[in-house]
C-alpha cells in the first residue's frame, strides 16, 4: 500500500541518544495536560478492543466456574456422586459450559488483542504526528483531534499484514525471554495465597527467584515492545527491519526505556489488584455460595480491567513515542 504524500511531512522515527532527557517530561505539567487530553480523546478508538477483551475475560471465568459448578455444589451439599449416569450428567454439563464459553472466550480475546495492537499502533502514529512544539494542541477543537486520531487508526488498519509480520519477527527475537517470563509468571501466580486450593509447593527462595527473573525478562520484552510499536506506526522500513532495528534501539536507549518498562510493570500491578484481592475470598468458607461470589467478583474485576485499559495502555506508550519523535519537516 503506497504511503500518502502528506505522510512524508513527518520524518522516519529514530532515537538520537539515550533519551534520559525525556524523563523530565513526567515533571512537565503542560506535557501531562496535552497527553491526558490526547489519551482521553482517544478513548473512543479504545472502546471496541476493550469491550472485546471484557467479553473474552468474562467468558473465560464463566467457562471455568460454571464448568465445575456441578461438582462444587455436590461437594458443598455433602451428597456423594454414586451413579455413573449422575457422574456423566455433571461432567457433560460442565463440558458443555466449557465448550460454549471457552470457545467464545478464545474468539473475543483474539479479536480484542489483535484490535488493541492495531488501535495502539494508530495511537502512536497520531501521537507522533503531533509536533512536539505544538502549543495549539490543548486548544484544538475536539472534533479535529478525533478526526486525526481516527485517520491514524484507519491508516494502520490498512497495514495489518505489515504489523502481523512485525510481531512475528518480534516473537522470534523474543522467544527465549518470553518462555522464561511465562514460566516465572506461573510460579508467582501459584505462590499467591489462596490461588490454589492447597498451599503452594514452592519455597520462599523459589518464589523470590521467580519474581526477580520475571521482572528482568518482563523488562527485556517490554523494552523491545515499547520501541517496536511506535516505530512500526510511522516507519517506512520493512517489517523485518522494524523488528530488528527496534531491538537495537532498545540498547541505545536502555536506561530511559528500562525506566519506562518499570513504570509499565507498576501499572500492571495496579491492573492485577483484583487478582491479589481474590485471595481474601478464597480464605472464606469453601461452600457453593462463596464459589459463586468469587465468580461475581471476577466478572466485576473484568469490567475494572477493561475500564482502566483505555487509559493505561495508551499512557505507557507516550514516553516511548517521545523517544522516537522527530521534528516536523518544513
C-alpha positions as CSV (number, residue, x, y, z in Angstrom):
1,X,0.0,0.0,0.0
2,X,1.5,3.3,-1.0
3,X,2.0,6.0,1.6
4,X,0.1,9.2,1.1
5,X,2.3,12.1,0.2
6,X,1.4,14.0,3.3
7,X,2.9,11.2,5.5
8,X,6.3,12.2,4.3
9,X,6.0,15.6,6.1
10,X,6.9,13.5,9.1
11,X,10.5,12.1,9.4
12,X,11.4,8.5,9.9
13,X,11.2,7.8,13.6
14,X,14.6,7.4,15.2
15,X,16.4,7.6,18.5
16,X,19.1,10.3,18.8
17,X,20.5,9.4,22.1
18,X,19.9,7.6,25.4
19,X,16.7,9.5,25.9
20,X,17.3,10.4,29.5
21,X,16.1,14.0,28.8
22,X,12.6,12.6,28.1
23,X,12.3,11.6,31.7
24,X,11.9,15.3,32.6
25,X,8.6,15.2,30.8
26,X,7.0,13.5,33.8
27,X,7.5,16.7,35.7
28,X,6.1,18.9,33.0
29,X,2.6,19.9,33.8
30,X,1.9,21.2,30.2
31,X,3.1,17.8,28.8
32,X,0.8,16.0,31.1
33,X,-2.1,18.3,30.2
34,X,-1.6,17.7,26.4
35,X,-1.1,14.0,26.9
36,X,-4.1,13.5,29.1
37,X,-6.2,15.4,26.6
38,X,-4.9,13.2,23.8
39,X,-5.5,10.0,25.6
40,X,-9.0,11.0,26.8
41,X,-10.0,11.9,23.3
42,X,-8.6,8.6,22.0
43,X,-10.9,6.7,24.3
44,X,-13.5,6.4,21.5
45,X,-11.0,4.4,19.5
46,X,-10.0,2.3,22.5
47,X,-13.6,1.3,23.5
48,X,-14.1,-1.5,21.0
49,X,-10.9,-3.5,21.8
50,X,-11.5,-3.0,25.5
51,X,-15.1,-4.3,25.1
52,X,-13.9,-7.4,23.2
53,X,-11.4,-8.2,25.9
54,X,-14.0,-7.6,28.5
55,X,-16.4,-10.1,26.9
56,X,-13.5,-12.6,26.4
57,X,-12.3,-12.3,30.0
58,X,-15.9,-12.8,31.3
59,X,-16.3,-15.9,29.1
60,X,-13.0,-17.3,30.5
61,X,-14.3,-17.1,34.1
62,X,-17.8,-18.3,33.2
63,X,-16.2,-21.3,31.4
64,X,-14.1,-22.3,34.4
65,X,-16.5,-21.6,37.2
66,X,-19.7,-22.9,35.5
67,X,-17.8,-25.9,34.2
68,X,-17.0,-27.1,37.7
69,X,-20.2,-25.7,39.3
70,X,-22.0,-29.1,39.5
71,X,-19.1,-30.7,41.3
72,X,-18.7,-27.8,43.7
73,X,-22.4,-27.8,44.6
74,X,-22.4,-31.6,45.1
75,X,-19.3,-31.3,47.3
76,X,-20.8,-28.4,49.3
77,X,-24.0,-30.4,49.9
78,X,-22.1,-33.4,51.1
79,X,-24.1,-35.7,48.8
80,X,-21.8,-38.2,47.1
81,X,-21.8,-39.0,43.4
82,X,-22.8,-42.7,43.3
83,X,-24.2,-43.5,39.9
84,X,-22.4,-43.5,36.6
85,X,-25.3,-41.6,34.9
86,X,-25.2,-39.0,37.7
87,X,-21.4,-38.5,37.1
88,X,-21.8,-38.3,33.3
89,X,-24.6,-35.8,33.7
90,X,-22.4,-33.5,35.9
91,X,-19.4,-33.9,33.6
92,X,-21.5,-33.4,30.5
93,X,-23.0,-30.2,31.8
94,X,-19.5,-28.9,32.8
95,X,-18.1,-29.8,29.4
96,X,-20.9,-28.0,27.6
97,X,-20.2,-24.8,29.6
98,X,-16.5,-25.0,28.9
99,X,-17.1,-25.5,25.2
100,X,-19.6,-22.7,24.8
101,X,-17.9,-20.1,27.0
102,X,-14.4,-21.3,26.3
103,X,-14.9,-21.1,22.6
104,X,-16.4,-17.6,22.9
105,X,-13.5,-16.6,25.1
106,X,-11.0,-17.7,22.5
107,X,-12.7,-15.7,19.8
108,X,-13.2,-12.5,21.7
109,X,-9.8,-12.5,23.3
110,X,-8.1,-13.0,19.9
111,X,-10.3,-10.2,18.4
112,X,-9.6,-7.9,21.4
113,X,-5.8,-8.4,21.5
114,X,-5.5,-8.1,17.7
115,X,-7.6,-4.9,17.6
116,X,-5.7,-3.5,20.6
117,X,-2.4,-3.9,18.6
118,X,-3.9,-2.1,15.7
119,X,-5.5,0.7,17.7
120,X,-2.5,1.3,19.9
121,X,-0.3,1.5,16.8
122,X,-2.7,4.0,15.5
123,X,-2.4,5.9,18.8
124,X,1.4,6.0,18.4
125,X,1.0,7.2,14.8
126,X,-1.4,10.0,15.7
127,X,0.8,11.0,18.8
128,X,4.0,11.1,16.8
129,X,2.4,13.2,14.1
130,X,1.7,16.0,16.6
131,X,4.7,18.3,16.6
132,X,6.5,18.5,19.9
133,X,6.2,22.3,19.9
134,X,2.5,22.2,19.0
135,X,1.2,24.6,21.7
136,X,-2.2,24.7,20.0
137,X,-3.0,21.1,20.9
138,X,-5.0,21.9,24.1
139,X,-7.0,24.5,22.2
140,X,-7.6,22.3,19.1
141,X,-11.3,21.6,18.7
142,X,-12.0,18.1,20.0
143,X,-13.6,17.1,16.6
144,X,-10.4,17.8,14.7
145,X,-8.3,15.9,17.2
146,X,-10.8,13.0,17.0
147,X,-10.6,13.1,13.2
148,X,-6.8,12.9,13.2
149,X,-6.8,10.0,15.6
150,X,-9.4,8.1,13.6
151,X,-7.5,8.7,10.4
152,X,-4.3,7.3,12.0
153,X,-6.2,4.2,13.2
154,X,-7.8,3.7,9.8
155,X,-4.4,4.0,8.1
156,X,-2.9,1.4,10.4
157,X,-5.8,-1.0,9.7
158,X,-4.8,-0.9,6.1
159,X,-1.3,-2.2,7.1
160,X,-2.4,-5.3,9.1
161,X,-0.2,-7.6,7.1
162,X,2.8,-5.4,7.8
163,X,2.0,-5.3,11.5
164,X,1.5,-9.1,11.6
165,X,4.9,-9.6,10.1
166,X,6.5,-7.1,12.5
167,X,5.1,-9.0,15.5
168,X,6.1,-12.4,14.0
169,X,9.7,-11.2,13.8
170,X,9.4,-9.7,17.3
171,X,8.2,-13.0,18.6
172,X,11.1,-14.9,17.0
173,X,13.6,-12.5,18.6
174,X,11.9,-12.6,22.0
175,X,11.1,-16.3,22.1
176,X,13.5,-17.3,24.8
177,X,12.9,-14.3,27.1
178,X,9.1,-14.9,26.7
179,X,9.4,-18.6,27.6
180,X,11.4,-17.7,30.8
181,X,8.9,-14.9,31.7
182,X,5.8,-17.1,31.4
183,X,7.5,-19.8,33.5
184,X,8.3,-17.3,36.2
185,X,4.7,-15.9,36.0
186,X,3.2,-19.3,36.6
187,X,5.3,-19.8,39.7
188,X,4.5,-16.4,41.0
189,X,0.7,-16.8,40.4
190,X,0.6,-20.2,42.1
191,X,2.5,-18.8,45.0
192,X,-0.3,-16.3,45.8
193,X,-2.1,-17.4,49.0
194,X,-5.4,-18.8,48.0
195,X,-4.7,-19.1,44.3
196,X,-4.6,-22.9,44.7
197,X,-7.0,-24.9,46.9
198,X,-3.9,-26.4,48.6
199,X,-0.8,-24.5,49.8
200,X,1.7,-23.9,47.0
201,X,4.6,-26.4,46.9
202,X,7.3,-23.7,46.4
203,X,9.7,-22.4,49.0
204,X,10.1,-18.7,49.6
205,X,13.5,-18.8,47.8
206,X,11.9,-20.2,44.7
207,X,9.2,-17.5,44.8
208,X,11.7,-14.7,45.3
209,X,13.8,-16.0,42.4
210,X,10.7,-16.2,40.2
211,X,9.9,-12.6,41.0
212,X,13.5,-11.4,40.1
213,X,13.6,-13.4,36.9
214,X,10.1,-12.4,36.0
215,X,10.8,-8.7,36.4
216,X,14.0,-8.8,34.4
217,X,12.6,-10.8,31.5
218,X,9.5,-8.6,31.5
219,X,11.7,-5.5,31.2
220,X,13.6,-7.1,28.3
221,X,10.3,-8.0,26.5
222,X,8.8,-4.6,27.2
223,X,11.8,-2.6,26.2
224,X,11.6,-4.1,22.7
225,X,7.8,-3.8,22.6
226,X,7.8,-0.2,23.7
227,X,10.1,0.8,20.8
228,X,8.7,-1.6,18.2
229,X,5.1,-0.3,18.4
230,X,5.8,3.4,17.8
231,X,8.4,2.6,15.2
232,X,6.0,0.4,13.3
233,X,3.4,3.1,13.4
234,X,5.2,5.6,11.2
235,X,8.2,3.9,9.8
236,X,8.9,3.3,6.1
237,X,11.1,0.3,6.8
238,X,10.3,-3.3,6.1
239,X,8.6,-5.3,8.8
240,X,11.7,-7.4,9.4
241,X,13.8,-4.2,9.6
242,X,11.4,-2.6,12.1
243,X,11.6,-5.6,14.4
244,X,15.4,-5.8,14.3
245,X,16.0,-2.0,14.3
246,X,13.7,-1.6,17.3
247,X,15.6,-4.3,19.1
248,X,18.9,-2.5,18.6
249,X,17.3,0.9,19.5
250,X,16.4,-0.6,22.9
251,X,20.1,-0.9,23.7
252,X,20.8,2.7,22.6
253,X,18.0,4.0,24.9
254,X,18.5,1.3,27.6
255,X,18.4,3.4,30.7
256,X,15.4,5.5,29.7
257,X,13.3,2.7,28.1
258,X,14.0,0.4,31.1
259,X,12.5,3.1,33.4
260,X,9.5,3.2,31.1
261,X,9.2,-0.5,31.3
262,X,9.4,-0.5,35.1
263,X,6.6,2.1,35.0
264,X,4.6,-0.3,32.9
265,X,5.2,-3.1,35.3
266,X,4.0,-0.9,38.2
267,X,0.8,-0.1,36.3
268,X,0.3,-3.8,35.6
269,X,0.4,-4.4,39.4
270,X,-2.5,-1.9,39.6
271,X,-4.2,-3.8,36.8
272,X,-3.8,-7.0,38.8
273,X,-5.2,-5.6,42.0
274,X,-8.3,-7.8,41.7
275,X,-6.3,-11.0,41.4
276,X,-4.5,-10.2,44.7
277,X,-7.7,-9.3,46.4
278,X,-9.3,-12.6,45.3
279,X,-7.2,-14.4,48.0
280,X,-9.5,-12.8,50.6
281,X,-12.4,-14.6,49.0
282,X,-10.6,-17.9,49.0
283,X,-9.8,-17.6,52.7
284,X,-13.5,-17.7,53.5
285,X,-15.7,-20.8,53.6
286,X,-15.4,-23.1,50.6
287,X,-19.2,-23.5,50.1
288,X,-21.0,-23.1,46.8
289,X,-22.2,-19.5,47.8
290,X,-18.5,-18.4,48.1
291,X,-17.8,-20.1,44.9
292,X,-20.4,-18.0,43.0
293,X,-19.2,-15.0,45.0
294,X,-15.8,-15.4,43.5
295,X,-17.2,-15.7,40.0
296,X,-19.2,-12.5,40.5
297,X,-16.1,-10.7,41.9
298,X,-14.0,-11.9,38.8
299,X,-16.7,-10.6,36.4
300,X,-16.6,-7.2,38.2
301,X,-12.8,-7.3,38.0
302,X,-13.0,-7.9,34.2
303,X,-15.0,-4.6,34.0
304,X,-12.3,-2.9,36.0
305,X,-9.6,-4.3,33.7
306,X,-11.5,-3.1,30.6
307,X,-12.1,0.4,32.0
308,X,-8.5,1.2,33.1
309,X,-7.0,-0.4,30.0
310,X,-8.5,2.5,27.9
311,X,-6.2,4.8,29.9
312,X,-3.2,2.7,30.9
313,X,-2.3,1.1,27.5
314,X,-2.0,4.4,25.6
315,X,-0.4,6.1,28.6
316,X,2.6,3.7,28.8
317,X,3.3,4.3,25.1
318,X,3.5,8.1,25.3
319,X,7.1,8.4,26.7
320,X,8.5,5.7,24.3
321,X,6.8,7.7,21.5
322,X,8.7,10.8,22.7
323,X,12.0,8.9,22.3
324,X,11.3,8.4,18.6
325,X,9.7,11.8,17.9
326,X,11.3,13.9,15.2
327,X,10.8,17.5,14.2
328,X,8.1,18.2,11.6
329,X,9.6,19.0,8.2
330,X,9.2,22.5,7.0
